[in-house]
């Protein structure tokens, strides 16, 4: 199931060849051209990732993504936009609606496959990598990688897969500063600094979800981000 993708795009000339390319890369692809139909399928057929255009009939991609984020699962389904709408405002709205990535068309099959694999999680495709510490606690924030759960104080917080990875990278640094390039490389596996808007949008959403503890994620102007910690760091019990 971890390779099953639902692909929603009303343009058959785009949808069909990309669906074939994804199938050739080992994914199991279900395709539709309608946003409402995509939501119905998601509710009755589990999959690992939603790949969607913004402009869909009946239910647009932004609304579809928000519906996915409101679902009952503690770890929402990863959503990736593949859209002809490339304006900065569209990308920001897409990321703020809960997407893990926003890709502007045209996008070649090889790049698309790479970015989908990264959204699904690098561990699925690198099974021999050294395991990271399963539990981390810092400054009142905590994560449990084994269960995919996060806490802000005693409150469990619902995060997307990419928000979870971003928080984990910041916590692993134990309060040390991480530059935008380092965060994009470690949380997104991007080798070049080409999409700082993606980073800033995810940090803003992560802060909001963490409530008052979100203020611990500090922006050091022109240098990057860190989690401020104090003598209470690590005090949260991960039961």
Secondary structure, DSSP 4 states (H G I P E B T S, - for coil): -TTEEEEE-S-HHHHHHHHHHHHHTT-EEEEESBHHHHHHHHHHS--SEEEE-S--BSS-HHHHHHHHHTSSSSSPPEEEEEES---HHHHHHHHHTT-SEEEESS--HHHHHHHHHHHH-HHHH-TTSPPPPSEEEETTEEEETTTTEEEETTEEE---HHHHHHHHHHHHTTT--B-HHHHHHHHH--SS---HHHHHHHHHHHHHHTGGGGGGEEEETTTEEEE---TTTT-S---
